[in-house]
Amino acid sequence: MNNIYRNHIKRWLGFTLSLLALLCLSPLLLVVTIWLHFANKGAGAFFFQERPGKNGKIFKIIKYKTMTDERDSDGNLLPDEDRLTRVGKFVRSTSIDELPQLFNVLKGDMALIGPRPLLVPYLPLYSPEQARRHEVRPGITGWAQCHGRNALSWSEKFRLDVWYVDHCTFTNDVKVIFSTIKKVIARDGISQEGQATMEAFNGNN
């Protein structure tokens, strides 16, 4: 039964719920898009970046852009904490920045629940066990997110991701949804201590 859910029902359910969510949230998405367009000082309201999906297949994730593109005198981007706007902080702390990924779910690149899609340069740094996180579609939220989000260490996050791969069930997905709602309301685990979000993964941390 779990395999039927994982291989068939999960995709159909995610598509349906994402479509309904986009229809219901369209007024909010429009307001946030306009708000960020001005707050980001011409840098745009959306952020596109290549990420590895199921089986490591690369796709372009879409999120709300919460930072400006301001640079120093040498043309280098300023640190994240300097480019993160007040509007961006609010959008990120409420997880509104993740909502455009509902379009990725419709396309089939992502699921509602699954390991978060990380950066492409991290791919060769994973151990064989850590790389198992790509056996399922990445998610807008996941088991690791409802157990600490960015406050977790990388090793803890990967351990939870792989646990989810082995326990991808309807019951656990429901648990993730309700736990994520609690985390979002409490604005818990948004960033790692001393970081605007989370430190980069280098294969050792």
Backbone torsions as a table, in degrees:
resi	resn	phi	psi	omega
1	MET	NA	-40.3	-179.7
2	ASN	-63.2	-37.4	178.6
3	ASN	-66.3	-35.8	177.4
4	ILE	-64.0	-43.5	178.5
5	TYR	-63.2	-49.4	-175.8
6	ARG	-62.9	-40.9	-172.5
7	ASN	-92.7	-17.6	-174.6
8	HIS	-133.7	-60.7	-173.3
9	ILE	-64.1	-39.6	-176.5
10	LYS	-58.4	-43.8	-179.8
11	ARG	-66.0	-46.5	-179.4
12	TRP	-63.1	-43.0	-178.9
13	LEU	-66.4	-41.4	179.3
14	GLY	-63.5	-41.6	178.6
15	PHE	-61.8	-47.7	-177.2
16	THR	-63.3	-47.4	-178.9
17	LEU	-66.4	-36.3	179.2
18	SER	-66.4	-42.3	178.9
19	LEU	-63.0	-44.8	178.1
20	LEU	-63.4	-40.4	180.0
21	ALA	-63.7	-43.1	-180.0
22	LEU	-64.0	-39.1	178.5
23	LEU	-65.0	-43.3	-177.9
24	CYS	-72.4	-34.4	-174.2
25	LEU	-94.6	1.0	-175.5
26	SER	-55.0	-39.5	176.9
27	PRO	-62.6	-41.7	178.5
28	LEU	-64.1	-44.1	-178.6
29	LEU	-61.9	-37.6	178.7
30	LEU	-65.1	-45.2	179.7
31	VAL	-63.1	-45.4	-179.4
32	VAL	-64.3	-37.8	179.1
33	THR	-61.6	-46.0	179.2
34	ILE	-66.1	-42.6	-179.4
35	TRP	-58.2	-48.7	-177.9
36	LEU	-71.2	-30.7	178.9
37	HIS	-56.6	-42.2	-179.5
38	PHE	-82.5	-38.1	-177.8
39	ALA	-65.9	-30.9	-176.1
40	ASN	-85.9	7.8	173.1
41	LYS	55.9	47.4	176.6
42	GLY	85.6	2.6	-178.5
43	ALA	-82.6	-3.7	179.6
44	GLY	92.9	165.7	-176.5
45	ALA	-99.7	-14.6	-175.5
46	PHE	-120.3	151.7	-178.0
47	PHE	-123.0	123.0	178.1
48	PHE	-115.9	134.9	-179.9
49	GLN	-153.7	142.7	177.8
50	GLU	-71.8	134.1	177.4
51	ARG	-137.6	153.0	175.7
52	PRO	-82.2	134.7	178.8
53	GLY	-107.6	-147.2	-179.2
54	LYS	-61.5	134.2	-177.5
55	ASN	60.7	21.2	176.9
56	GLY	79.8	5.5	179.6
57	LYS	-65.5	131.3	-175.7
58	ILE	-82.4	136.2	174.5
59	PHE	-140.8	170.2	179.0
60	LYS	-101.9	117.4	178.1
61	ILE	-84.0	148.1	177.2
62	ILE	-121.5	128.6	178.2
63	LYS	-138.1	166.9	170.7
64	TYR	-74.7	139.5	-179.7
65	LYS	-84.1	122.4	-175.8
66	THR	-110.0	4.2	-179.1
67	MET	-127.4	155.6	172.3
68	THR	-81.6	176.1	175.8
69	ASP	-107.5	30.4	-177.3
70	GLU	-65.2	140.3	-176.7
71	ARG	-126.4	162.7	177.8
72	ASP	-84.7	-175.2	-176.6
73	SER	-64.6	-19.7	179.0
74	ASP	-93.0	0.9	178.9
75	GLY	88.9	6.4	179.6
76	ASN	-89.4	143.1	177.5
77	LEU	-60.7	139.0	176.1
78	LEU	-66.8	160.4	177.7
79	PRO	-55.7	152.7	-177.3
80	ASP	-52.3	-43.6	-175.4
81	GLU	-66.2	-22.9	178.3
82	ASP	-84.3	-24.0	-177.6
83	ARG	-96.5	-13.8	179.7
84	LEU	-73.6	116.2	-176.3
85	THR	-81.9	167.4	177.8
86	ARG	-63.8	-39.2	176.0
87	VAL	-64.8	-42.7	179.3
88	GLY	-61.0	-39.3	178.6
89	LYS	-61.0	-42.3	179.8
90	PHE	-66.3	-46.6	-178.9
91	VAL	-61.5	-39.3	-179.6
92	ARG	-73.3	-42.6	-176.3
93	SER	-66.2	-26.8	178.4
94	THR	-94.1	0.8	-179.7
95	SER	64.7	16.4	175.9
96	ILE	-64.3	-27.4	-178.8
97	ASP	-62.5	-19.2	-178.8
98	GLU	-84.6	-15.8	-172.1
99	LEU	-60.4	-36.3	178.2
100	PRO	-59.8	-17.7	178.6
101	GLN	-67.5	-9.8	173.3
102	LEU	-59.4	-30.5	175.7
103	PHE	-67.8	-35.6	175.8
104	ASN	-64.4	-34.5	177.7
105	VAL	-67.5	-42.0	178.3
106	LEU	-59.9	-39.7	-178.4
107	LYS	-72.2	-21.0	-178.7
108	GLY	96.7	3.2	177.6
109	ASP	-73.2	-30.6	-175.0
110	MET	-133.4	170.1	172.1
111	ALA	-119.7	167.7	174.4
112	LEU	-66.2	-40.2	-177.4
113	ILE	-119.8	131.1	177.9
114	GLY	166.6	174.1	176.9
115	PRO	-60.6	139.7	179.7
116	ARG	-64.1	137.0	177.9
117	PRO	-73.1	125.2	-176.7
118	LEU	-100.9	-164.7	-174.9
119	LEU	-82.1	147.7	179.2
120	VAL	-59.8	-41.6	-180.0
121	PRO	-61.0	-15.7	179.2
122	TYR	-75.9	-20.1	-172.6
123	LEU	-50.4	-48.9	-178.5
124	PRO	-74.5	-6.0	-176.8
125	LEU	-90.6	-14.4	-176.6
126	TYR	-72.9	145.1	167.7
127	SER	-75.0	163.3	177.5
128	PRO	-54.0	-37.7	179.7
129	GLU	-68.4	-44.4	179.8
130	GLN	-63.8	-35.2	-178.7
131	ALA	-66.7	-13.9	178.8
132	ARG	-65.8	-14.5	177.9
133	ARG	-60.6	-19.0	-179.0
134	HIS	-91.1	10.2	177.4
135	GLU	-76.9	-12.9	177.1
136	VAL	-127.6	165.3	175.7
137	ARG	-63.8	140.8	174.7
138	PRO	-68.1	158.9	-175.2
139	GLY	-123.2	162.4	173.4
140	ILE	-67.2	-36.8	172.6
141	THR	-138.0	167.2	-176.4
142	GLY	-159.8	-175.5	-177.9
143	TRP	-60.1	-39.9	179.4
144	ALA	-68.2	-37.1	-178.8
145	GLN	-64.3	-35.5	-179.0
146	CYS	-87.7	5.4	174.6
147	HIS	-122.3	26.8	174.3
148	GLY	140.9	-16.0	-179.2
149	ARG	51.8	-133.9	-175.8
150	ASN	-74.4	-7.3	177.8
151	ALA	-74.9	-13.1	179.5
152	LEU	-76.8	154.1	169.9
153	SER	-76.2	163.0	179.6
154	TRP	-61.8	-41.8	-178.7
155	SER	-62.6	-39.8	177.6
156	GLU	-65.6	-42.1	-178.8
157	LYS	-63.0	-44.9	-179.2
158	PHE	-66.6	-37.9	178.5
159	ARG	-61.3	-42.2	179.6
160	LEU	-70.3	-36.4	177.7
161	ASP	-61.3	-46.2	-178.3
162	VAL	-68.6	-36.0	175.9
163	TRP	-58.5	-42.4	-179.2
164	TYR	-64.5	-40.1	178.7
165	VAL	-55.0	-38.8	-179.1
166	ASP	-84.0	-8.7	-177.2
167	HIS	-135.1	44.0	-179.8
168	CYS	-81.3	92.9	-177.8
169	THR	-129.4	162.5	177.7
170	PHE	-60.4	-42.2	-179.1
171	THR	-60.2	-46.0	-179.8
172	ASN	-67.6	-34.3	177.6
173	ASP	-65.8	-39.1	176.5
174	VAL	-63.1	-41.7	177.3
175	LYS	-59.7	-41.9	-179.7
176	VAL	-63.2	-42.8	-178.7
177	ILE	-60.8	-49.0	-178.5
178	PHE	-69.0	-37.7	178.3
179	SER	-66.9	-38.3	178.8
180	THR	-64.1	-41.6	177.8
181	ILE	-58.0	-43.4	178.1
182	LYS	-62.1	-44.1	-179.1
183	LYS	-62.9	-42.3	-178.7
184	VAL	-65.1	-43.7	179.8
185	ILE	-63.1	-39.9	-179.7
186	ALA	-81.8	-10.5	-176.1
187	ARG	52.8	48.5	-173.7
188	ASP	-98.2	136.9	174.2
189	GLY	72.2	24.8	-176.8
190	ILE	-66.5	-39.0	-178.8
191	SER	-135.8	161.3	176.4
192	GLN	-86.4	147.1	-177.8
193	GLU	-54.5	127.2	178.8
194	GLY	83.7	4.0	-177.9
195	GLN	-128.5	153.2	174.4
196	ALA	-70.3	-33.9	175.3
197	THR	-132.3	-85.4	178.3
198	MET	-152.1	145.9	179.1
199	GLU	-63.8	154.5	-178.2
200	ALA	-69.0	149.4	177.4
201	PHE	-84.4	130.8	-178.8
202	ASN	-120.1	8.9	180.0
203	GLY	94.0	-11.2	-178.1
204	ASN	-118.1	-27.9	-174.6
205	ASN	-87.0	NA	NA
